[in-house]
Structure formats: structure tokens, C-alpha cells
């Protein structure tokens, strides 16, 4: 599986998704260690987790233009995310 991490780390949706994933992971580890991770109340915490999960869903995706989880040969050569606007 080859992924052009240099470009992925410059792509804003990927960064947002990765940050949201990190927040969810920290919250889960805290809960496992016995820390109260409730933000304001249970409903607000559930809403916050849903928003974070949605951000992860849209941000940490595979390259939709290729089969499988690897980047395309063309995407591996990019120095920055491709701008589709001409």
C-alpha cells in the first residue's frame, strides 16, 4: 500500500479528519482510565462525538480515483494537493 503522506498531510479535509479521530481516541482512552470525559452533559457529549465521527468519515478517506487503499501513480508524484479549478 503506497500513500503519498507528504501530500495527504497538506490536504485540509484529511487534517480535519485526523484531528477529529485523535480527539475521539483521547476521549476513549480517558474513559478507559476512569476519567470523566463528559463535556457539558451526556447529550452534548453525544452530539460532539457524532460531529467528530462525521469529520473523520469525510476527512480520512482513501483516494476515490483508485481501486483499493493505495494512491494512484499520478497522486504519488504530487507535491501538493491537486487543484481541480483551472
C-alpha positions in Angstrom: 0.0 0.0 0.0 1.7 3.2 -1.2 0.4 6.5 0.0 1.8 10.0 -0.6 1.8 11.1 3.0 3.5 14.4 2.2 0.5 15.5 0.1 -2.1 13.9 2.4 -0.7 15.9 5.4 -1.2 19.1 3.4 -4.8 18.3 2.5 -7.2 20.1 4.8 -10.1 17.5 4.9 -7.5 14.9 5.8 -6.1 17.0 8.6 -9.5 17.8 10.0 -10.5 14.1 10.0 -7.2 13.1 11.5 -7.6 15.7 14.3 -11.2 14.6 15.0 -10.0 11.0 15.1 -7.3 11.9 17.6 -9.8 13.7 19.8 -12.1 10.7 19.8 -9.2 8.4 20.6 -8.1 10.6 23.5 -11.6 10.6 24.9 -11.9 6.8 24.7 -8.6 6.2 26.4 -9.5 8.7 29.1 -12.8 6.9 29.7 -10.9 3.6 29.9 -8.6 5.0 32.5 -11.6 6.3 34.5 -11.5 10.0 33.6 -14.9 11.7 33.2 -14.9 12.8 29.6 -18.3 14.4 29.6 -18.2 17.9 28.1 -21.3 19.6 29.5 -23.8 16.8 29.8 -24.4 13.5 28.1 -26.4 14.9 25.2 -23.8 17.5 24.3 -21.1 14.9 24.5 -23.0 12.6 22.2 -23.6 15.4 19.7 -19.9 16.3 19.9 -18.9 12.7 19.2 -21.3 12.5 16.3 -19.8 15.6 14.8 -16.3 14.3 15.3 -17.2 10.9 13.7 -18.7 12.7 10.7 -15.5 14.7 10.3 -13.5 11.5 10.5 -15.7 10.0 7.9 -15.3 12.8 5.3 -11.6 13.5 6.1 -9.8 10.2 6.4 -10.8 8.5 3.2 -9.0 6.6 0.6 -8.2 8.1 -2.8 -11.6 7.7 -4.6 -10.0 7.6 -8.0 -8.1 4.3 -7.5 -9.0 0.8 -6.6 -8.0 -0.3 -3.1 -6.4 1.9 -0.5 -3.2 3.0 -2.3 -2.8 6.3 -4.0 -2.6 6.3 -7.8 0.7 6.5 -9.5 -0.1 10.1 -10.5 -1.1 11.1 -7.0 2.2 9.7 -5.6 4.1 12.3 -7.7 2.1 15.3 -6.4 4.0 17.8 -4.3 0.7 19.4 -3.1 -3.0 18.6 -3.3 -4.2 18.9 -6.8 -6.4 21.9 -7.5 -9.2 20.9 -9.8 -10.1 24.6 -10.6 -8.4 25.7 -13.8 
